[in-house]
Amino acid sequence: MSVIRYLSLEWLEALTAEVAGSDELQRLATEHTIGVTQAVTDGPEGTVVYHLQVGDGVARFGAGSAFPEDVRMEQTWDTAVGVATGAINAQEAFIKGRILLTGSQQVLMQSQPVFAALDTVFRTVRERTDYA
């Protein structure tokens, strides 16, 4: 198993494949519709933007912004790494303004089962990710 760098093209491709292969996410895409864009600034490669698009029975992950975009989250590299590694509590990061959330909080809350399933997918990639 090769190690991939956080937010690299290889990392995005690995997550794209994992999301596409997740039966649970594909099933949830029949019940939920949400487009989420994640922007991470100040990283080794500058700003990296990726998205999760769920709806009409399909869950997709990839580079670039979601379209349509219901929710956008922006954070610095340090915050993103802290949340990804568990060093920073995501909810606390939102409350303290370290993650800027724009868009529909209602759609975000209604889509919690999607994010629970996504966390399982992220866990499989997290095991082989280098956050340095």
C-alpha positions in Angstrom: 0.0 0.0 0.0 1.6 3.3 -1.1 1.4 6.4 0.9 -0.3 9.4 -0.7 0.0 13.1 0.3 -3.1 14.8 1.7 -4.9 16.9 -0.9 -2.7 15.7 -3.7 -4.1 14.6 -7.1 -3.5 11.0 -6.0 -5.4 11.6 -2.8 -8.4 13.1 -4.7 -8.3 10.2 -7.2 -8.2 7.6 -4.3 -11.3 9.3 -2.7 -13.0 9.5 -6.0 -12.7 5.8 -6.5 -13.7 5.0 -2.9 -16.9 7.2 -3.1 -17.8 5.6 -6.5 -17.4 2.2 -5.0 -19.3 2.9 -1.8 -22.7 1.0 -2.0 -23.8 3.0 1.1 -23.1 6.4 -0.4 -24.8 5.4 -3.7 -27.8 4.2 -1.8 -28.0 7.4 0.2 -27.8 9.4 -3.0 -31.3 8.1 -3.8 -32.6 9.7 -0.6 -30.4 12.9 -0.3 -29.3 15.7 -2.6 -26.4 17.9 -1.7 -23.5 19.6 -3.4 -20.6 20.4 -1.0 -17.4 22.3 -2.0 -14.4 22.2 0.2 -11.7 24.8 -0.2 -8.4 24.5 1.6 -6.0 27.5 1.5 -2.4 28.0 2.3 -1.3 24.4 1.5 1.9 23.2 -0.1 0.2 23.4 -3.5 -1.7 26.6 -2.8 -5.5 26.4 -2.6 -7.1 23.1 -3.3 -10.8 22.8 -4.1 -12.7 19.6 -4.2 -16.4 18.5 -4.0 -18.9 15.9 -3.1 -22.0 15.8 -5.2 -24.9 13.5 -4.1 -28.3 13.1 -5.7 -30.3 11.2 -8.3 -28.9 7.9 -7.1 -25.2 8.9 -7.7 -22.5 10.0 -5.2 -19.4 11.6 -6.8 -16.3 13.1 -5.4 -13.7 15.1 -7.3 -11.6 18.2 -7.9 -13.2 21.6 -8.4 -16.4 23.1 -7.0 -19.7 21.3 -6.6 -22.4 22.2 -9.1 -25.0 23.0 -7.9 -23.3 24.0 -4.7 -25.5 23.9 -1.6 -22.7 24.3 1.0 -19.2 25.7 0.8 -16.6 25.2 3.5 -13.3 27.1 3.5 -10.4 26.5 5.9 -6.6 26.8 6.0 -4.3 23.9 5.5 -3.4 23.7 9.2 -7.1 23.5 10.2 -7.9 20.9 7.5 -4.9 18.7 8.6 -6.0 19.1 12.2 -9.5 18.1 11.5 -8.5 15.2 9.2 -6.1 13.8 11.8 -8.4 14.3 14.8 -6.1 16.9 16.4 -8.9 19.5 16.0 -12.6 18.8 16.7 -14.5 19.8 13.5 -17.5 21.2 15.4 -15.2 23.3 17.6 -13.4 24.6 14.4 -16.8 25.7 13.0 -17.7 27.4 16.3 -14.4 29.2 16.5 -14.6 30.4 12.9 -11.7 28.3 11.7 -14.0 26.7 9.1 -16.0 29.2 7.2 -19.4 27.7 6.2 -21.6 29.4 3.6 -24.8 28.1 2.0 -27.7 26.1 3.3 -27.2 24.8 6.9 -30.6 23.1 6.6 -29.5 21.0 3.6 -26.2 20.2 5.5 -28.1 19.1 8.6 -30.6 17.0 6.5 -27.6 15.3 4.9 -25.9 14.0 8.1 -26.3 10.3 7.0 -24.3 11.1 3.9 -21.4 12.6 6.0 -21.5 9.6 8.3 -21.0 7.3 5.4 -18.4 9.6 3.9 -16.4 9.4 7.1 -16.2 5.6 6.6 -14.8 6.2 3.1 -12.3 8.8 4.3 -11.1 6.4 7.0 -10.0 3.9 4.3 -7.9 6.5 2.6 -6.7 8.2 5.8 -4.8 5.1 6.7 -2.4 5.6 3.8 -2.3 9.4 3.8 0.7 11.5 4.7 -0.3 14.9 6.3 3.1 16.5 6.4 
